[in-house]
Amino acid sequence: MLDRSLTPLLGGSGLPTWLREILVSAAVAARTIAVFAAAVAFGILVAIKIGEGNPWVAAAAAAALLLFVVLPVRLWWSIGNWR
């Protein structure tokens, strides 16, 4: 299934369907990896500044960022596109 944000970019390009699906899947995977990398970097910074290098503080900060910032923003963005 094509992501709506990528449909205009790949819709009229004349690419075969299988290649278009691979490109969309790679773009979604890259976006997901980028979000997790940002959460891990945030967790490391919090652990250095607050937790004195404790990995549990880093994990908790990364999980908190994903659950309380990224997930609500993503859900809000998705619901806004449905209407």
C-alpha positions, 0 to 999 in steps of 0.5 A: 500500500502506497503512503499518501505523502509519496504517491505524488512523487511516484504516481506518474513516473512510469515505474513498474509497480514492484519497483515503486513498492520497493522505493516506498518501502525503503522510504518508510523504513528510512523514516522509521530508522531516523525516528528511532535514531533521534530517540536513541540520541536523545536518550544518550544526551539525557543519560549524560546530562542527568543520569551520569551515563546510566543506560536505564536512564537513556532507555527510559528517556528514549522510550518516553520520547517515542511514546509521549512525543513521536507517537501522538504526533504521528497519530495526530498527523494520520488522523488529520490526513484521513479527514 
